[in-house]
């Protein structure tokens, strides 16, 4: 069985009842896969490339990942936390260096690394238009890393901005943790969270990653149902 290991943050992580109705992209990605492929989701809320490695999470992946497996690497939301030295990385310096370490970790084990740009937030300025990119320098950093380390890239950031503007401000609320008080008995408080996803959003954006893998072709497309 081929495995897809996922390194990332809360937009990717697998959630449980304590964070319901939040879902992560890695949590639902298996619905796009052929039989014989399995997701091992190591993504964790609040992690950056730096804190993910400092906590030994990449080492845990290295102990398990093997030849023919995949490592999906999706960061940016927390690397930009300049007020937090435990997480912050410079977008055109240490961020790129760290991504190189992830890529090398996969290649040393005979696995395929895939860089994925961060999901865009709901940053609407009106019903149909988004403001300037929320993670733009880190998106540029990932693209620089893809070129520097000759690694495949799925540009979820650009794809998600396209889909958000197509859906519009109101409809896109259903993809994110944005809902009125009392909508969920399990989460009775109002939420206007424009970063984290509900199930429909996780599935929609996971589909965009699948789209990107098809565009890459070869072994990256072969995993898809």
Backbone bond lengths (Angstrom), bond angles and torsions (degrees), N, CA, C in turn:
res aa  C-N    CA-C-N  psi(-1)  N-CA   C-N-CA  omega(-1)  CA-C   N-CA-C  phi
1 X - - - 1.464 - - 1.527 109.63 -
2 X 1.319 116.81 126.84 1.459 121.16 175.65 1.521 109.94 -80.95
3 X 1.319 115.77 142.52 1.458 120.66 -175.99 1.526 111.03 -119.49
4 X 1.323 114.78 144.81 1.451 122.16 175.15 1.524 107.10 -111.97
5 X 1.314 116.01 109.02 1.459 121.43 177.50 1.525 108.17 -90.24
6 X 1.319 115.09 137.30 1.463 119.37 -176.86 1.519 109.59 -120.20
7 X 1.329 115.93 123.35 1.460 122.60 173.47 1.520 107.57 -110.72
8 X 1.332 116.98 124.56 1.451 118.89 -176.35 1.511 112.43 -178.22
9 X 1.325 114.98 -157.09 1.469 121.90 -172.89 1.523 110.80 -121.18
10 X 1.339 116.54 -157.50 1.463 121.55 -173.56 1.520 113.93 -66.52
11 X 1.326 118.34 -22.69 1.469 119.27 177.84 1.522 111.01 -72.19
12 X 1.334 116.34 -11.89 1.462 122.31 -176.24 1.529 111.99 -113.59
13 X 1.323 118.31 -28.27 1.455 122.46 -166.94 1.534 113.40 -60.78
14 X 1.328 114.76 158.98 1.460 122.25 171.79 1.524 108.49 -86.40
15 X 1.325 116.26 126.67 1.463 122.62 -177.20 1.528 111.31 -101.67
16 X 1.316 115.38 164.84 1.458 120.82 174.91 1.535 109.18 -127.66
17 X 1.314 116.45 -168.19 1.463 120.75 -174.98 1.527 112.65 -59.66
18 X 1.331 117.01 -29.58 1.461 119.53 -176.28 1.520 112.61 -67.75
19 X 1.327 118.24 -20.21 1.467 121.24 179.33 1.530 111.86 -115.69
20 X 1.344 117.45 7.94 1.458 121.14 177.67 1.541 110.25 -56.22
21 X 1.354 118.16 138.53 1.468 130.18 9.89 1.526 114.98 -94.95
22 X 1.345 117.76 23.43 1.458 119.51 -178.70 1.526 110.70 -68.75
23 X 1.319 115.96 137.72 1.462 123.45 174.09 1.518 108.53 -129.85
24 X 1.323 116.83 150.79 1.454 121.75 174.50 1.518 111.24 -109.47
25 X 1.317 116.24 158.22 1.457 120.73 -178.14 1.528 111.21 -61.25
26 X 1.332 116.71 -42.87 1.460 119.53 178.63 1.509 113.06 -64.58
27 X 1.308 116.45 -26.73 1.463 122.93 -179.84 1.523 112.09 -64.14
28 X 1.316 117.08 -32.00 1.473 120.95 -174.21 1.526 112.81 -110.99
29 X 1.338 117.99 -3.06 1.456 120.26 -169.23 1.519 113.34 -63.53
30 X 1.315 117.96 -24.58 1.468 120.80 -176.20 1.524 112.57 -61.06
31 X 1.346 118.98 -20.99 1.466 119.68 -179.08 1.524 111.57 -69.01
32 X 1.321 117.61 -14.75 1.465 121.38 179.06 1.533 112.37 -95.67
33 X 1.326 117.83 -0.53 1.456 121.42 -171.50 1.521 113.23 -101.51
34 X 1.317 115.18 149.82 1.459 120.94 171.22 1.527 109.53 -67.93
35 X 1.327 115.57 160.19 1.460 119.58 170.98 1.518 108.32 -62.13
36 X 1.315 114.98 141.85 1.452 119.45 -177.65 1.509 113.69 101.00
37 X 1.340 116.76 -4.32 1.465 121.57 175.80 1.530 108.38 -117.29
38 X 1.307 115.81 138.13 1.467 120.98 -174.01 1.529 110.03 -135.60
39 X 1.336 116.95 136.32 1.465 122.10 179.47 1.530 109.97 -89.71
40 X 1.326 115.60 128.93 1.467 122.72 171.35 1.523 106.58 -113.23
41 X 1.307 116.34 99.17 1.458 120.78 -169.33 1.528 111.17 -93.69
42 X 1.332 116.30 107.06 1.460 122.06 178.99 1.530 112.06 -99.64
43 X 1.337 117.11 2.12 1.464 120.51 -179.78 1.531 110.37 -62.28
44 X 1.332 115.72 146.95 1.460 120.50 -176.04 1.520 110.14 -145.12
45 X 1.314 114.53 139.19 1.460 122.32 179.25 1.533 112.09 -50.26
46 X 1.335 115.01 133.29 1.451 120.93 171.68 1.512 116.56 81.99
47 X 1.334 117.90 1.32 1.459 118.53 -174.38 1.527 112.32 -89.93
48 X 1.314 113.94 145.31 1.462 123.23 171.56 1.528 107.54 -110.13
49 X 1.326 117.27 175.98 1.465 118.20 175.30 1.528 110.16 -56.58
50 X 1.333 116.51 -39.68 1.465 121.22 -177.53 1.519 111.98 -67.56
51 X 1.328 117.43 -53.79 1.464 119.54 -175.85 1.530 111.13 -69.26
52 X 1.329 117.56 -31.36 1.465 120.93 176.87 1.531 109.92 -60.25
53 X 1.321 116.44 -44.60 1.467 119.85 178.70 1.521 111.52 -72.79
54 X 1.337 116.95 -42.29 1.465 120.33 -177.61 1.526 112.08 -61.07
55 X 1.326 116.84 -29.38 1.466 121.04 -179.98 1.531 112.51 -86.99
56 X 1.330 117.57 3.20 1.464 120.75 177.95 1.507 114.62 80.89
57 X 1.326 117.78 13.33 1.460 120.21 -176.43 1.535 112.09 -73.51
58 X 1.315 116.93 -35.05 1.459 118.55 175.36 1.527 110.45 -68.72
59 X 1.321 117.22 -38.82 1.464 120.54 177.30 1.525 110.88 -59.48
60 X 1.327 117.06 -38.85 1.462 120.58 178.69 1.529 110.79 -62.95
61 X 1.329 116.48 -39.47 1.465 120.01 176.55 1.523 110.10 -65.26
62 X 1.332 117.27 -44.03 1.463 121.38 -178.19 1.525 111.95 -60.23
63 X 1.325 116.68 -31.02 1.462 120.19 179.50 1.526 112.22 -70.84
64 X 1.334 116.72 -19.70 1.465 120.39 -173.91 1.524 114.04 -111.96
65 X 1.315 117.90 -34.34 1.451 122.04 -171.80 1.524 110.59 -68.28
66 X 1.337 115.97 145.40 1.446 119.47 -176.54 1.517 112.84 -140.96
67 X 1.298 115.23 -175.02 1.458 122.06 -176.42 1.523 110.89 -60.44
68 X 1.322 115.52 132.09 1.456 121.23 179.19 1.512 114.97 85.27
69 X 1.337 116.94 -6.08 1.462 120.92 175.10 1.533 109.56 -79.94
70 X 1.335 115.71 176.12 1.459 122.21 -179.77 1.525 109.29 -127.87
71 X 1.334 115.83 146.06 1.463 120.86 171.92 1.521 107.78 -121.18
72 X 1.335 116.39 110.20 1.459 122.23 175.41 1.531 108.00 -89.05
73 X 1.321 116.35 126.33 1.466 122.65 -172.75 1.531 108.14 -119.65
74 X 1.327 116.34 108.59 1.468 120.86 -172.98 1.529 110.16 -133.38
75 X 1.341 116.29 100.71 1.459 122.24 -178.79 1.523 110.13 -136.73
76 X 1.318 115.33 172.10 1.466 122.22 177.51 1.516 112.98 145.58
77 X 1.347 117.27 -40.37 1.462 120.31 -176.33 1.527 112.65 -59.13
78 X 1.330 116.21 -38.67 1.465 119.35 -174.15 1.523 113.54 -103.91
79 X 1.320 116.75 -18.94 1.460 119.48 173.98 1.525 110.88 -62.57
80 X 1.326 116.74 -24.55 1.461 120.48 -177.72 1.532 113.58 -84.99
81 X 1.343 118.28 2.89 1.467 121.66 -178.80 1.533 110.11 -75.76
82 X 1.315 116.50 79.46 1.470 121.18 -173.42 1.521 112.94 -63.58
83 X 1.333 117.38 -21.24 1.468 120.98 -179.99 1.520 112.59 -80.80
84 X 1.332 117.44 -5.03 1.463 121.82 -175.02 1.531 109.64 -123.06
85 X 1.331 118.30 98.70 1.466 120.38 -177.62 1.521 114.06 -63.99
86 X 1.324 117.74 -19.12 1.462 120.32 178.24 1.529 111.91 -72.57
87 X 1.345 115.83 -17.56 1.466 119.01 -177.18 1.522 113.87 -122.24
88 X 1.292 118.01 -27.89 1.456 120.79 -170.35 1.526 112.45 -66.26
89 X 1.341 115.20 138.33 1.460 122.14 169.08 1.520 108.28 -133.05
90 X 1.310 115.84 150.67 1.462 120.97 179.14 1.527 108.23 -79.48
91 X 1.342 118.71 127.25 1.467 120.68 -167.72 1.518 115.36 -62.11
92 X 1.332 117.28 -27.84 1.459 119.70 -178.68 1.529 111.75 -112.30
93 X 1.349 114.80 16.86 1.459 120.48 179.85 1.516 111.33 -133.63
94 X 1.341 116.28 -96.68 1.470 120.71 -174.75 1.532 112.34 -63.50
95 X 1.326 117.65 -30.32 1.473 120.27 176.85 1.529 110.08 -60.80
96 X 1.320 117.08 -47.36 1.463 121.36 179.41 1.532 110.21 -65.38
97 X 1.328 116.98 -42.15 1.463 120.14 178.21 1.526 110.90 -58.85
98 X 1.333 116.55 -43.88 1.463 120.47 -179.74 1.524 111.62 -64.57
99 X 1.319 116.69 -42.20 1.465 119.60 177.37 1.525 110.64 -59.45
100 X 1.332 116.17 -36.60 1.454 119.69 176.38 1.517 112.58 -61.67
101 X 1.329 116.85 -35.71 1.467 120.86 178.20 1.529 110.23 -66.27
102 X 1.326 117.30 -42.23 1.471 120.71 176.43 1.528 110.84 -61.02
103 X 1.327 116.06 -46.06 1.471 120.88 -179.35 1.520 110.79 -60.62
104 X 1.322 116.26 -45.66 1.453 120.77 -179.81 1.527 111.48 -64.37
105 X 1.326 116.89 -37.89 1.465 120.73 178.70 1.523 110.87 -58.68
106 X 1.340 116.92 -41.67 1.461 120.29 177.88 1.520 110.96 -67.25
107 X 1.305 116.38 -48.11 1.466 120.33 -175.48 1.525 112.43 -64.40
108 X 1.321 117.09 -34.52 1.472 120.22 178.28 1.521 111.68 -62.79
109 X 1.322 117.01 -25.88 1.463 121.44 -179.34 1.539 112.04 -99.36
110 X 1.332 117.29 7.06 1.458 120.28 -179.70 1.510 113.58 77.44
111 X 1.334 116.85 18.20 1.471 121.71 -179.42 1.525 110.01 -100.19
112 X 1.322 115.17 165.80 1.459 122.48 -177.96 1.531 110.32 -100.96
113 X 1.334 119.07 116.76 1.466 119.88 174.42 1.527 111.07 -82.31
114 X 1.328 116.60 146.54 1.464 122.90 174.12 1.521 107.88 -135.13
115 X 1.318 117.21 120.41 1.464 121.45 174.63 1.521 109.73 -85.45
116 X 1.334 116.38 138.23 1.462 121.76 -179.62 1.525 108.23 -130.95
117 X 1.320 116.71 122.45 1.465 119.94 178.87 1.528 110.25 -68.12
118 X 1.347 117.85 153.53 1.470 120.45 -174.61 1.524 112.95 -67.34
119 X 1.294 115.03 149.14 1.464 123.12 173.57 1.530 109.94 -62.91
120 X 1.326 116.65 138.61 1.466 120.34 176.37 1.527 110.93 -76.55
121 X 1.322 115.45 148.94 1.460 121.15 173.09 1.529 110.19 -82.32
122 X 1.323 115.28 165.34 1.467 120.18 172.42 1.534 107.82 -78.54
123 X 1.312 116.09 91.95 1.473 120.33 -176.02 1.532 109.39 -116.96
124 X 1.327 116.06 55.05 1.466 121.35 -176.16 1.527 111.41 -71.82
125 X 1.319 114.76 141.06 1.468 121.24 171.56 1.522 110.85 -99.19
126 X 1.333 117.10 -20.80 1.459 123.79 172.30 1.524 106.64 -155.80
127 X 1.313 118.75 -167.32 1.458 121.85 -173.87 1.525 113.05 -59.95
128 X 1.320 118.83 -30.86 1.454 121.00 -170.56 1.527 115.22 -121.26
129 X 1.314 119.29 -9.12 1.460 120.03 -170.82 1.527 111.62 -122.35
130 X 1.333 114.40 135.65 1.448 121.07 176.02 1.522 110.17 -89.81
131 X 1.323 115.04 153.97 1.447 119.93 174.47 1.520 111.00 -77.06
132 X 1.317 117.04 -173.25 1.469 120.76 177.26 1.525 110.54 -56.15
133 X 1.291 115.83 152.52 1.462 120.71 -175.47 1.516 113.39 -55.70
134 X 1.325 115.89 134.62 1.456 121.76 -178.51 1.526 112.22 -74.75
135 X 1.330 117.58 -29.19 1.468 120.49 -174.26 1.526 111.31 -125.41
136 X 1.315 116.89 27.01 1.454 120.54 -163.52 1.531 113.26 -58.11
137 X 1.335 118.30 -42.37 1.466 119.06 -178.16 1.531 111.35 -66.41
138 X 1.330 116.89 -31.87 1.465 119.59 178.69 1.525 111.15 -77.84
139 X 1.311 116.61 -29.85 1.464 120.12 171.35 1.527 109.24 -62.70
140 X 1.322 116.50 -45.69 1.465 120.38 176.58 1.521 110.85 -60.99
141 X 1.343 115.66 -39.47 1.461 120.05 179.58 1.513 112.38 -62.49
142 X 1.333 117.22 -42.57 1.467 120.31 178.77 1.526 110.10 -64.84
143 X 1.309 116.78 -40.20 1.466 119.92 179.08 1.527 110.44 -65.55
144 X 1.328 116.90 -37.18 1.460 120.53 175.66 1.528 110.37 -63.75
145 X 1.354 115.90 -41.53 1.467 120.29 178.73 1.526 110.99 -64.35
146 X 1.329 117.19 -40.39 1.469 120.68 178.99 1.519 110.60 -59.73
147 X 1.322 115.64 -41.42 1.470 119.69 179.51 1.526 111.06 -71.82
148 X 1.327 116.64 -44.16 1.458 120.48 -177.15 1.519 111.99 -63.27
149 X 1.340 116.77 -42.36 1.461 121.16 -174.69 1.530 112.87 -101.69
150 X 1.323 116.74 7.84 1.474 122.19 177.98 1.537 110.65 53.30
151 X 1.329 115.17 49.47 1.464 121.68 -177.59 1.523 110.53 -109.96
152 X 1.325 118.98 144.99 1.463 121.58 177.19 1.519 111.13 -67.37
153 X 1.329 115.48 148.91 1.462 121.98 -174.93 1.521 110.59 -132.31
154 X 1.332 116.33 135.62 1.458 123.06 167.68 1.528 107.05 -112.18
155 X 1.317 116.75 120.56 1.469 121.30 -175.17 1.533 110.32 -91.37
156 X 1.338 115.44 75.19 1.464 120.72 179.26 1.524 110.96 -63.64
157 X 1.310 117.17 -33.91 1.468 120.68 -179.32 1.531 110.86 -56.33
158 X 1.305 117.34 -52.90 1.465 121.07 -178.99 1.516 111.23 -65.94
159 X 1.321 116.98 -41.87 1.458 120.69 -179.93 1.530 111.11 -64.74
160 X 1.339 117.18 -39.58 1.465 119.64 -178.52 1.528 111.37 -71.57
161 X 1.321 118.20 -35.76 1.468 120.25 175.07 1.533 110.30 -61.72
162 X 1.312 116.36 -42.31 1.463 120.61 177.91 1.529 110.80 -59.25
163 X 1.324 116.40 -46.34 1.459 120.26 -177.44 1.521 112.15 -69.87
164 X 1.313 117.29 -36.17 1.461 120.52 178.23 1.527 110.74 -63.86
165 X 1.312 117.53 -45.49 1.468 119.87 -179.95 1.515 111.43 -68.28
166 X 1.322 117.17 -32.16 1.465 120.43 176.83 1.534 110.37 -67.16
167 X 1.333 116.59 -40.95 1.463 121.03 -178.44 1.526 111.92 -74.50
168 X 1.326 117.02 -38.29 1.457 121.15 -176.32 1.517 112.67 90.91
169 X 1.320 115.48 166.25 1.462 121.68 -173.80 1.528 112.49 -60.41
170 X 1.317 117.75 -48.89 1.463 120.17 -173.54 1.521 112.21 -70.06
171 X 1.324 117.50 -49.45 1.461 119.86 -177.30 1.517 111.87 -64.02
172 X 1.333 117.28 -36.30 1.462 120.39 -176.67 1.524 112.54 -69.79
173 X 1.329 118.42 -14.49 1.467 120.28 175.90 1.522 110.69 -56.98
174 X 1.330 117.13 -34.43 1.464 121.33 -178.52 1.512 113.93 -66.32
175 X 1.321 117.14 -15.18 1.465 120.61 177.96 1.521 111.97 -86.22
176 X 1.297 116.80 -24.10 1.471 122.55 -173.18 1.525 110.73 -111.56
177 X 1.313 115.64 173.36 1.470 121.50 178.45 1.531 109.27 -79.05
178 X 1.323 114.69 62.90 1.463 122.27 -176.23 1.533 107.07 -127.89
179 X 1.332 116.58 103.50 1.460 120.09 -175.72 1.523 110.15 -157.76
180 X 1.314 115.65 162.43 1.460 122.22 -174.47 1.531 111.66 -81.19
181 X 1.322 114.95 163.41 1.462 121.87 177.15 1.523 109.93 -58.98
182 X 1.339 116.36 133.83 1.456 121.49 177.28 1.509 115.12 82.99
183 X 1.320 118.61 -0.17 1.473 120.97 -178.00 1.520 110.78 -65.33
184 X 1.340 116.23 -38.18 1.466 121.70 177.28 1.524 108.77 -117.77
185 X 1.324 118.61 120.93 1.463 119.71 175.15 1.530 112.47 -57.11
186 X 1.339 116.22 -32.81 1.459 120.81 -178.97 1.532 112.07 -76.06
187 X 1.325 115.93 -17.76 1.477 121.58 -179.22 1.529 106.07 -139.93
188 X 1.343 117.37 73.92 1.472 120.30 -169.84 1.525 114.98 -68.10
189 X 1.311 118.29 -20.67 1.459 120.56 -177.02 1.523 111.33 -76.18
190 X 1.319 115.20 152.51 1.460 120.70 172.62 1.532 109.80 -64.16
191 X 1.318 116.68 146.38 1.455 120.95 176.04 1.520 109.76 -134.65
192 X 1.318 116.39 130.17 1.464 121.98 174.36 1.526 108.93 -122.89
193 X 1.311 114.78 48.87 1.457 123.96 -178.06 1.527 108.50 -85.03
194 X 1.323 116.12 114.96 1.465 121.45 -177.72 1.525 113.15 -99.83
195 X 1.324 116.66 15.56 1.466 121.70 -178.47 1.515 112.34 -115.46
196 X 1.332 116.74 -48.19 1.461 120.97 -173.46 1.530 111.06 -89.22
197 X 1.325 115.05 156.09 1.461 121.31 -167.50 1.516 112.79 -108.87
198 X 1.324 114.00 151.20 1.462 122.33 162.86 1.528 108.81 -94.66
199 X 1.321 116.29 178.76 1.463 120.37 -173.06 1.525 112.58 -58.14
200 X 1.323 117.45 -46.20 1.467 119.63 -177.88 1.524 111.32 -61.75
201 X 1.314 117.05 -38.70 1.454 120.30 178.67 1.517 111.93 -69.00
202 X 1.328 116.19 -42.73 1.464 119.56 178.95 1.520 110.79 -59.79
203 X 1.327 116.87 -43.22 1.464 120.57 178.89 1.524 110.78 -65.90
204 X 1.322 116.63 -43.80 1.467 120.24 -177.94 1.532 110.91 -61.80
205 X 1.320 117.06 -45.86 1.453 119.82 -177.31 1.528 111.84 -76.93
206 X 1.328 117.69 -30.33 1.467 119.56 171.60 1.526 110.04 -61.36
207 X 1.334 115.93 -36.45 1.460 119.86 176.58 1.520 112.39 -62.94
208 X 1.332 116.80 -32.83 1.460 119.95 177.48 1.530 110.96 -69.16
209 X 1.329 116.79 -35.30 1.459 119.62 174.98 1.520 109.90 -65.95
210 X 1.334 116.92 -42.88 1.462 120.09 175.86 1.529 110.55 -58.52
211 X 1.316 116.71 -41.15 1.461 121.51 176.41 1.530 110.37 -58.18
212 X 1.328 116.10 -44.40 1.456 120.39 179.27 1.519 112.66 -64.68
213 X 1.322 117.14 -36.98 1.467 120.77 177.87 1.528 111.11 -66.92
214 X 1.327 115.84 -38.01 1.475 118.69 175.52 1.522 110.66 -62.59
215 X 1.307 116.19 -38.17 1.464 120.24 178.36 1.525 111.41 -65.44
216 X 1.330 118.10 -33.02 1.460 120.99 176.42 1.525 111.17 -69.14
217 X 1.331 116.75 -34.53 1.456 121.33 178.44 1.523 112.79 75.10
218 X 1.311 116.21 -169.48 1.461 121.79 177.16 1.509 113.35 58.51
219 X 1.341 115.78 -138.72 1.462 120.75 -176.60 1.527 111.57 -63.98
220 X 1.328 117.47 -23.96 1.458 120.91 -177.85 1.527 110.71 -74.26
221 X 1.309 116.98 -34.30 1.457 120.89 176.39 1.525 111.78 -81.60
222 X 1.325 116.91 -27.63 1.459 120.38 -175.43 1.514 113.50 -64.88
223 X 1.328 117.54 -20.27 1.472 119.98 -179.13 1.525 112.58 -77.01
224 X 1.326 117.47 -14.93 1.459 121.48 -168.25 1.522 112.14 -88.78
225 X 1.333 114.92 141.48 1.473 120.44 177.90 1.511 110.80 -69.19
